[in-house]
Amino acid sequence: MPLPAPDTATDITELARRARAASRVVARSSAQTREAALRAIAAAVRAGADEILAANAEDVAAATERGLASAMVDRLRLTPTRLDGVARAIEEVAAQPDLIGRLERAERRPNGLEIARMRIPLGVIAIVYESRPNVTTDAAALCLKSGNAVILRGGSEALRSNAALGRAVAAGLEAAGLPAAAVQVVPTPDREAVRAMLQLDELIDLVIPRGGEGLIRFVAEHSRIPVIKHYKGVCHVYVHAAADLDMALAICENAKVQRPGVCNAVETILVDRAVAPAFVPRLCARLAGDGVELRGDATVCALGGDAVIAATDADWDAEYLDLIVAVRVVDDLDTALRHIEAHGSDHTESIVTGDPAAAERFLHEVGSSTVMVNASTRFADGGELGLGAEIGISTTRLHAYGPMGAEGLTTTKFIVRGTGQIRP
């Protein structure tokens, strides 16, 4: 692996040292101070809306000129409504109960020792991400709430947006008396900065990559720091034989069309053979009317007519992040489970059924990080699941799995209280 340029490595190391020092201050701060900082950050985002939206407009214009895919441009774009959602997400995190110092699983041993686990911060978190500038504030809010410092390295396509949001975060930290180094945005899109950062295992405790497959593989292959992968979302909806077909149609449409460029959008729809003749033509007509390109197996091609093109083997593993969906007819629940196991990415799967036994089997046997019954995959989101915001959706089982909120950015230490016990 080529070494980073000396100046880049020096700059990133110094940035990480500042983060390490700041992490100690944040970890010792009171819950009230951290909450005040988050509310001040939300206020700064609202106060700086014109600056942030102007910076984002420049990023969007540049991305469009470069020919970035429409779904990626959508992920990049901030609107006044989306920016208000950014501020509200910060406020929701601020309002959550404090985690740091919480005692869990307290017990008294036969020898009189009192044992408990105390929740503590991880330390310094590095987030490497692409496109979505709201990650900047979501990650900052969750890391501060959980008593951590964070280093944020966004993609080149969002450089201006992330810098503007970073300035709002710094203003909020200053207003609350916390060090600005607790949240630092890496000012360069140079990949050498990422290479340098991934070697700093003595200064950074955890790295979380969020983005395309190439980015995640790069981080996992080059990091000396533990990595939690927020990998691609090959999400499924399975329309079971006992499904309410009107409900299934609405769920499939929402899961694909509502926002196709995000990781919890459905990419493959599985239809039970028992309901395929009644459901597939309706599904294909509805989605084609929404501008969705359908790729189907032989049965779907026959039932869906001209709206469907023949799927290839690669389609069952594809994360399109676009108005494209693969549709396959399966014989039964067992076949659907085998398909998901073979082609899923451990992200999100949903079954549409009126059969409680089938629903319970699906919930217990599907190993993905979020498993649903009669709901759109688009609910696999930290805000929708009550976390306020999310650092991402982990598809790595250790140490957190699924949407990660503040608790996923903490660990526990043992607290032992004695009265003079010695070990025999």
C-alpha positions in Angstrom: 0.0 0.0 0.0 1.5 3.4 -1.0 2.2 5.7 1.9 0.3 9.0 2.3 2.2 12.2 1.5 4.1 13.4 4.6 2.1 16.6 5.0 -1.2 14.7 4.7 -0.1 12.1 7.3 1.1 14.9 9.7 -2.0 16.9 9.3 -4.4 14.0 9.9 -2.3 12.8 12.9 -2.5 16.2 14.5 -6.3 16.3 13.8 -6.6 12.9 15.5 -4.6 14.0 18.5 -6.9 17.0 19.0 -9.9 14.7 18.8 -8.3 12.4 21.4 -7.8 15.3 23.8 -11.3 16.6 23.1 -12.8 13.2 23.7 -11.6 13.2 27.3 -13.3 16.6 27.9 -16.6 15.4 26.3 -16.6 12.1 28.2 -16.3 14.1 31.5 -18.9 16.6 30.6 -22.3 16.6 32.2 -25.4 15.4 30.4 -26.8 18.9 30.7 -23.7 20.4 28.9 -24.0 17.9 26.1 -27.7 18.5 25.7 -27.1 22.2 25.6 -24.4 21.8 22.9 -26.8 19.8 20.8 -29.6 22.3 21.1 -27.1 25.1 20.3 -26.0 23.1 17.2 -29.6 22.8 16.0 -30.1 26.5 16.5 -26.9 27.2 14.5 -28.1 25.0 11.7 -31.4 27.0 11.5 -29.6 30.4 11.8 -27.1 29.4 9.1 -29.7 27.9 6.7 -29.0 30.4 3.9 -25.3 29.7 4.0 -25.8 26.0 4.2 -28.3 25.8 1.4 -26.2 28.1 -0.8 -23.1 25.8 -0.3 -25.3 22.8 -1.0 -26.6 24.3 -4.2 -23.0 24.7 -5.4 -22.3 21.0 -4.6 -25.5 19.9 -6.4 -24.7 22.0 -9.5 -21.1 20.6 -9.6 -22.4 17.0 -9.2 -25.0 17.5 -11.9 -22.3 18.9 -14.3 -20.1 15.9 -13.5 -22.9 13.5 -14.5 -23.5 12.0 -11.1 -26.4 9.6 -11.1 -29.8 11.2 -10.3 -30.3 9.1 -7.2 -26.9 10.2 -5.8 -27.7 13.9 -6.6 -31.0 13.4 -4.6 -29.0 12.0 -1.7 -26.7 15.1 -1.9 -29.5 17.7 -2.2 -30.6 19.7 0.9 -33.9 21.6 0.7 -35.4 23.9 3.4 -37.6 21.0 4.5 -34.7 18.6 4.6 -32.5 21.1 6.5 -35.3 21.6 9.0 -35.4 17.8 9.4 -31.6 17.9 10.1 -32.2 20.4 12.9 -35.1 18.4 14.3 -33.1 15.2 14.3 -30.4 16.9 16.4 -33.1 18.1 18.9 -34.5 14.6 19.1 -31.1 13.2 20.0 -30.7 16.0 22.6 -34.0 15.0 24.2 -33.1 11.4 24.7 -32.2 10.0 28.1 -28.5 10.2 28.9 -26.5 7.0 28.6 -23.1 7.8 30.1 -22.7 6.5 33.6 -25.8 4.4 33.5 -25.5 1.2 35.6 -26.8 -2.0 34.1 -27.1 -5.6 35.2 -26.4 -5.0 38.8 -26.0 -8.1 41.0 -24.6 -9.2 44.4 -22.2 -12.1 44.3 -22.2 -14.8 47.0 -19.0 -13.3 48.5 -20.7 -10.0 48.9 -19.2 -8.2 45.9 -21.6 -5.8 44.2 -21.1 -6.0 40.4 -22.6 -3.8 37.8 -21.7 -2.6 34.3 -21.4 1.2 33.6 -22.0 2.6 30.2 -19.1 4.6 28.8 -18.1 6.3 25.5 -16.0 4.5 23.0 -13.6 7.5 22.6 -12.8 8.8 19.1 -15.0 7.7 16.2 -14.1 8.2 12.5 -16.9 8.3 10.0 -16.0 8.0 6.3 -19.1 8.7 4.1 -20.4 9.8 0.7 -23.0 12.1 -0.7 -25.4 12.6 2.2 -24.5 15.9 4.1 -27.0 15.1 6.8 -24.6 12.4 8.0 -22.4 15.3 9.2 -24.8 16.5 11.8 -26.4 13.1 12.6 -23.0 11.7 13.4 -21.9 14.8 15.3 -25.1 14.7 17.4 -25.0 11.0 18.2 -21.3 11.0 19.0 -21.6 14.0 21.3 -24.7 12.5 23.0 -22.7 9.4 23.7 -19.7 11.3 25.1 -17.4 10.7 22.1 -15.4 12.9 19.8 -15.8 12.3 16.0 -13.7 12.9 12.9 -15.9 13.3 9.8 -14.6 12.7 6.3 -17.2 13.2 3.7 -17.0 12.8 -0.1 -15.7 15.4 -2.5 -19.3 15.8 -3.9 -20.5 17.3 -0.6 -17.3 19.2 0.4 -19.0 22.7 0.6 -22.1 21.4 2.3 -20.2 19.5 4.9 -17.9 22.5 5.6 -20.9 24.7 6.2 -22.6 22.2 8.5 -19.3 21.8 10.3 -19.2 25.5 11.0 -22.7 25.3 12.5 -21.6 22.4 14.7 -18.5 24.3 15.9 -20.6 27.3 16.8 -22.9 25.1 18.9 -19.9 23.5 20.7 -18.4 26.9 21.4 -21.8 28.2 22.8 -21.9 25.2 25.2 -18.2 25.5 26.3 -17.1 22.2 24.7 -13.9 22.0 22.5 -14.4 22.5 18.8 -12.1 19.6 18.2 -14.8 17.3 19.5 -16.3 17.4 16.0 -13.8 17.9 13.1 -14.6 17.8 9.4 -11.6 16.6 7.4 -11.1 19.6 5.0 -9.7 17.6 2.0 -11.3 15.0 -0.2 -7.9 13.5 -0.9 -8.1 9.7 -0.4 -4.6 9.8 1.1 -6.1 11.5 4.1 -8.3 8.4 4.6 -5.3 6.1 4.2 -3.4 8.1 6.9 -6.4 8.1 9.2 -6.9 4.4 9.0 -3.4 3.8 10.4 -4.0 5.7 13.6 -5.2 2.9 15.8 -3.6 4.5 19.0 -5.7 7.6 18.5 -9.0 6.5 16.9 -11.1 3.7 18.5 -13.6 2.9 15.7 -14.1 3.7 12.1 -17.5 3.5 10.3 -17.6 3.7 6.5 -20.9 4.7 4.9 -21.2 4.7 1.2 -20.8 2.5 -1.9 -19.2 -0.9 -1.9 -15.9 0.4 -3.2 -15.5 2.8 -0.3 -16.4 0.2 2.3 -14.0 -2.4 0.9 -11.3 0.2 0.8 -11.7 1.1 4.4 -12.0 -2.6 5.6 -8.9 -3.6 3.6 -6.7 -0.7 4.8 -7.7 -0.1 8.4 -5.7 -0.9 11.5 -8.7 0.3 13.5 -11.8 -1.8 14.2 -14.4 -1.3 11.4 -18.2 -1.5 11.6 -19.4 -1.9 8.0 -22.5 -0.1 6.9 -22.7 -2.2 3.8 -25.0 -2.2 0.8 -28.8 -2.7 1.2 -30.1 -5.5 -1.0 -33.5 -5.3 0.7 -36.4 -7.7 0.0 -40.2 -7.6 0.2 -41.8 -11.1 0.2 -45.5 -11.1 -0.8 -46.7 -14.3 0.9 -49.6 -16.5 -0.2 -51.7 -15.1 2.6 -51.0 -11.4 1.8 -53.6 -8.7 1.5 -52.7 -7.8 -2.1 -53.8 -4.2 -1.8 -51.5 -3.8 1.2 -48.7 -5.6 -0.6 -49.0 -3.3 -3.6 -48.9 -0.2 -1.4 -45.9 -1.5 0.5 -43.9 -2.5 -2.6 -44.6 0.8 -4.2 -43.5 2.8 -1.2 -40.4 0.7 -0.6 -39.2 1.3 -4.1 -40.5 4.7 -5.2 -40.7 6.9 -2.1 -36.9 7.5 -2.2 -35.1 5.0 -4.4 -31.6 6.2 -3.8 -31.2 5.1 -0.2 -30.0 1.9 1.3 -33.4 0.8 2.8 -35.2 1.0 -0.5 -36.4 -2.4 -1.8 -34.3 -3.9 -4.5 -35.9 -7.4 -5.0 -39.6 -8.3 -4.6 -40.4 -11.9 -4.1 -43.9 -13.1 -4.9 -45.4 -16.4 -3.8 -46.5 -18.5 -6.7 -50.0 -18.9 -5.2 -50.8 -15.2 -5.7 -48.5 -14.4 -8.7 -51.3 -14.5 -11.3 -53.4 -12.0 -9.4 -50.5 -9.8 -8.0 -47.7 -9.6 -10.6 -49.7 -7.9 -13.4 -50.9 -5.2 -10.9 -47.4 -4.8 -9.4 -45.8 -4.3 -12.8 -48.5 -1.9 -14.1 -48.2 0.2 -10.9 -44.5 0.4 -10.8 -44.1 0.9 -14.5 -46.5 3.8 -14.1 -44.1 5.2 -11.5 -41.2 5.1 -14.0 -39.7 2.0 -12.4 -37.7 -0.4 -14.7 -38.8 -4.0 -13.8 -36.4 -7.0 -14.2 -38.2 -10.3 -13.8 -37.7 -14.0 -14.0 -39.6 -16.0 -16.7 -42.8 -16.1 -14.8 -42.8 -12.4 -14.1 -42.0 -11.6 -17.8 -44.9 -13.8 -18.8 -47.4 -12.2 -16.4 -46.1 -8.6 -16.5 -45.9 -8.3 -20.3 -44.0 -5.5 -22.0 -43.3 -3.7 -18.7 -40.7 -6.3 -17.7 -37.3 -7.2 -19.1 -35.6 -10.5 -18.4 -33.5 -10.5 -15.2 -29.9 -11.9 -15.2 -28.3 -13.7 -12.3 -26.6 -10.4 -11.3 -29.9 -8.7 -10.7 -30.6 -10.8 -7.6 -27.5 -9.4 -5.9 -27.9 -5.8 -7.2 -28.2 -2.7 -5.1 -29.7 -0.4 -7.7 -30.2 2.8 -5.7 -32.5 3.9 -8.5 -35.9 3.3 -10.0 -35.1 -0.3 -10.9 -36.4 -3.4 -9.2 -35.9 -7.2 -9.6 -39.1 -9.3 -9.2 -39.0 -13.1 -8.8 -41.8 -15.7 -8.2 -41.0 -18.2 -5.5 -42.7 -21.5 -4.6 -43.3 -20.8 -0.9 -41.9 -19.4 2.3 -39.0 -21.8 2.4 -37.9 -20.8 -1.1 -38.2 -17.1 -0.2 -36.0 -17.7 2.9 -33.4 -19.5 0.8 -33.3 -16.7 -1.7 -32.9 -14.0 1.0 -30.1 -16.0 2.6 -28.3 -16.4 -0.7 -28.7 -12.9 -2.0 -29.4 -10.5 0.9 -26.9 -8.2 2.4 -28.1 -8.5 6.1 -29.8 -5.1 5.8 -33.7 -5.2 5.8 -36.4 -7.7 4.7 -40.2 -7.5 5.0 -42.9 -10.1 4.6 -46.5 -9.1 3.7 -48.9 -11.7 5.1 -52.0 -12.3 7.1 -50.7 -15.6 8.4 -49.3 -15.1 12.0 -47.3 -18.4 11.8 -45.7 -17.4 8.5 -44.9 -14.0 10.0 -43.2 -15.5 13.1 -41.2 -17.9 11.0 -40.0 -15.0 8.9 -39.1 -12.9 11.9 -37.1 -15.8 13.5 -35.4 -17.3 10.5 -34.3 -14.2 8.6 -30.9 -13.1 9.9 -30.9 -9.5 8.6 -30.4 -6.6 10.9 -34.0 -5.4 10.5 -36.9 -7.8 9.8 -40.5 -6.5 9.3 -44.0 -7.8 8.9 -46.5 -5.8 6.8 -44.4 -2.7 6.6 -42.2 -0.9 4.1 -38.5 -1.4 4.2 -38.2 2.4 4.3 -38.8 2.2 8.0 -35.4 0.8 8.6 -34.1 4.1 9.8 -32.9 5.4 13.1 -35.3 8.2 13.2 -38.3 6.0 12.3 -37.3 3.4 14.8 -37.1 5.8 17.7 -33.3 6.5 17.8 -33.7 10.2 16.8 -31.0 9.9 14.2 -28.6 7.2 13.2 -24.9 6.9 12.6 -25.8 4.4 9.9 -27.2 0.9 9.5 -24.7 -1.7 10.6 -24.5 -5.0 8.7 -21.7 -6.1 11.0 -23.0 -8.2 13.9 -20.2 -7.0 16.3 -20.8 -5.0 18.3 -24.0 -3.3 16.9 -26.4 -4.6 14.3 -29.0 -2.6 12.4 -29.6 1.2 12.8 -27.1 2.6 15.2 -28.0 5.3 17.6 -26.2 6.8 20.5 -26.2 3.5 22.5 -24.3 1.8 19.6 -21.5 4.3 20.2 -20.9 3.2 23.8 -19.6 0.2 25.6 -19.7 -0.9 29.2 -17.1 -1.4 31.9 -17.4 -3.5 35.1 -17.9 -1.6 38.3 -17.1 -3.7 41.4 -17.7 -2.6 45.0 -16.4 -4.6 47.9 -16.0 -4.6 51.7 -12.5 -5.9 51.9 -12.9 -9.2 50.0 -9.8 -11.1 48.9 -9.7 -14.0 46.6 -9.0 -17.4 48.3 
